[in-house]
């Protein structure tokens, strides 16, 4: 050991994180990303309907085109959310046996909430 404070050889090296913790962290992050995509889609839906609120000059073909346009804006976001949830679920299934019970319970609760929210977004836009 040296007395030089910039000498890093004396600093103890911390243990690297376990691979299962990193995979579970990535799965929780992907599930949260899916929720953000669903919230983005809900914001698009809300802002579109607020733009046309109170207009009496729109008839059925106009509303049909508005809803179809909205569907093509929102469904790709929902599809990305589903993909994030599927990858997160796959990572969970691969690495769940190596993590603690609280991490498993927390991920399952978050994943179910994420899948429900993304499912509602897709279901609300399908014709």
N, C-alpha and C positions, 0 to 999 in steps of 0.2 A: 504494500500500500504506500502511496505517496501522500505528501502533504499538499499537493497541488489540488485546489478545489475544482479545476476543470478536468481532472483525470477521471474518466468514467469507468475505469476498470474496477474501481472499488465499490461501485454502485451495485447492489444485489439485483439480479435480473428476476423480474416477476414471472410467474408461471404463465405460459400462454393459455388463452381461453380454450375451453374444450370445444371440439368441433361440433358436438351436439348442441351446445349453447349457441354457437354462431348460427347453426341451421335453424334452430327454433326462433332465434331473434330475427332471422330473415323471414321466416314464415309469419311471425307476428307483424313485421313491417309490411309484407305483401298484403296481409289482410287489412291493415290500416290504409294502404294505398287504394285498395278496392273500395273502401268506404269513401275516400276522397273523390274517386271517380264517380261514385253514385251521387254524392252531394253536388258535384259539378253538373251532372245531368239534371238533378232536381232544380238547380239554380237556372239552368237553361229553360226548363219547362216553365218555371214560375215567371221568369222575365218575359218569355214569349207571350204567355197569357195576360200578363199585366199590360203589355204593349197594346193588345187588342181589347182590353176591358172597356165596356161601355159603348163600343161601336155598334151602331144599329144598321149600318150599311152593308154588313157582311151576310151573305146567304150561305146555303149548304155547300156549294162548290168552293167558295172561299175558305170556309172552315175545314173542308176536306183537304185542300192544298196546304193550309197552315199546319194541320195535324200530320200530314205526310212529310212535310218538310221537317217538322219537329222530330218525327220518328227517325228520319235519316240522320239527324244531328245527335240524337240521344242514344240510339241503339249501339253505335260503335263504342261509346263510353261504357255502356253496360257490358258489352262483350269484353272489353279490356278488364273491367272489374271481375267478371266471371273467370277470365284467364288467371288473374292475380289470385283469386280465391282457390282455384284448382291447383295452382303451383304451391300455394301455401298449405293446402290440405295434403298434397303429396309429400312435401317436406316434413310435415307433422307426422304422417304415417311412417316415414322412414326413420325419424329420429325420436319419436315419442317415448320409446322404451328406455332411453338413456338420460332423460331429464326428470326432474322432481314432479310430484303430484300437483303442486300449486301452478307450475308452468303449464302443465297439461290442462288443468281446469281453466286457467286464464285464457289459454289459446282457444279452447273449445268454445268458451263464452264469446270471445271476440269474433271467432270465425262464424258462429251461428248468427250473430248480429250482422256481420258483414254480408253473409249470404242472403239474409232476409232483406236487408236494405237494397242490395243489388237486384235481387229477385223482384222486389216491388217496382223498381225503376223499369226493368224490362217488361214486366207484366202490364204496367200502366201505359206503355207505348206500343205494345203489339196490337195489330188490328183485330 
